[in-house]
Amino acid sequence: MQSPNVLSKHFRNLIKQITSQTSSDWKSKIVQHTRQSDGHNCRPLILKFAETYLQQKDISMVYTTQEANTVFRRQIAIVLMKESGNNFRSCTTDL
């Protein structure tokens, strides 16, 4: 696995090729958002915030409850399985 510095360098080079800009040209801003309710669901929340922001929706409306995070994680897993190119069979459980 490559180090974060190497990956960061490759990412910066990719962005520069695509946009003719460097990452130092990017503008950042802080947007109002709801706070996560625990200390271990930051990754799915960051993805959900990014998705909502890129859809030009209000990220303050993203739910940060445990139940919402479970839904986010499932959505991420489904997308990853669909996009992986592998044929995953649906798993069902009779209760």
TAPECOR-V109931 format. One record per residue. RES is the residue in one small letter. SS is DSSP state (H for helix, E for strand, C for the rest). PHI is phi in whole degrees, 0 to 359 (none if undefined). OMEGA is omega in degrees with one decimal (999 if undefined). Layout:
res->[RES & RES]
ss->[SS & SS]
phi->[PHI & PHI]
omega->[OMEGA & OMEGA]
This chain:
res->[m & q & s & p & n & v & l & s & k & h & f & r & n & l & i & k & q & i & t & s & q & t & s & s & d & w & k & s & k & i & v & q & h & t & r & q & s & d & g & h & n & c & r & p & l & i & l & k & f & a & e & t & y & l & q & q & k & d & i & s & m & v & y & t & t & q & e & a & n & t & v & f & r & r & q & i & a & i & v & l & m & k & e & s & g & n & n & f & r & s & c & t & t & d & l]
ss->[C & C & C & H & H & H & H & H & H & H & H & H & H & H & H & H & H & H & H & C & C & C & H & H & H & C & C & C & C & C & C & C & C & C & C & C & C & C & C & C & C & H & H & H & H & H & H & H & H & H & H & H & H & H & C & C & C & C & H & H & H & C & C & C & C & H & H & H & H & H & H & H & H & H & H & H & H & H & H & H & H & H & H & C & C & C & C & C & C & C & C & C & C & C & C]
phi->[none & 282 & 288 & 303 & 295 & 293 & 297 & 298 & 297 & 297 & 296 & 300 & 296 & 298 & 298 & 298 & 294 & 286 & 248 & 60 & 233 & 261 & 297 & 288 & 277 & 290 & 257 & 240 & 207 & 260 & 250 & 290 & 206 & 286 & 268 & 289 & 266 & 212 & 255 & 226 & 248 & 292 & 296 & 296 & 293 & 299 & 297 & 293 & 300 & 297 & 300 & 296 & 296 & 292 & 275 & 58 & 253 & 280 & 288 & 290 & 267 & 287 & 284 & 243 & 287 & 300 & 296 & 296 & 295 & 297 & 296 & 301 & 298 & 296 & 299 & 298 & 298 & 297 & 298 & 298 & 293 & 294 & 276 & 286 & 86 & 274 & 265 & 269 & 272 & 293 & 256 & 236 & 234 & 276 & 262]
omega->[-179.0 & 179.9 & 178.4 & 179.7 & 179.1 & 178.7 & 178.6 & 179.0 & 178.8 & 179.6 & 178.5 & 179.0 & 177.7 & 179.9 & 179.2 & 178.7 & -176.2 & -170.3 & -173.7 & 177.0 & 172.7 & -179.8 & 177.9 & 177.0 & -177.3 & 175.1 & 178.6 & 175.9 & 178.0 & 179.2 & 179.0 & 179.7 & 176.3 & -178.4 & 177.5 & -173.5 & -179.7 & -176.8 & -175.2 & -179.3 & -175.6 & -177.0 & 178.4 & 178.5 & 178.2 & 177.7 & -180.0 & 176.5 & -179.2 & 179.1 & -178.9 & 179.4 & -179.3 & 174.9 & 179.5 & 175.8 & -178.3 & -176.9 & 176.6 & 178.8 & 177.8 & 179.0 & -177.9 & 179.3 & 177.6 & 179.7 & 178.9 & 178.7 & 176.2 & 177.4 & 178.9 & -179.0 & 177.9 & 179.3 & 178.4 & -179.5 & -180.0 & 179.5 & -179.8 & 179.3 & -179.9 & -175.3 & -175.9 & -178.6 & 177.3 & 176.8 & 177.7 & 176.0 & 177.0 & 177.0 & 176.6 & 179.4 & 175.2 & 179.7 & 999]
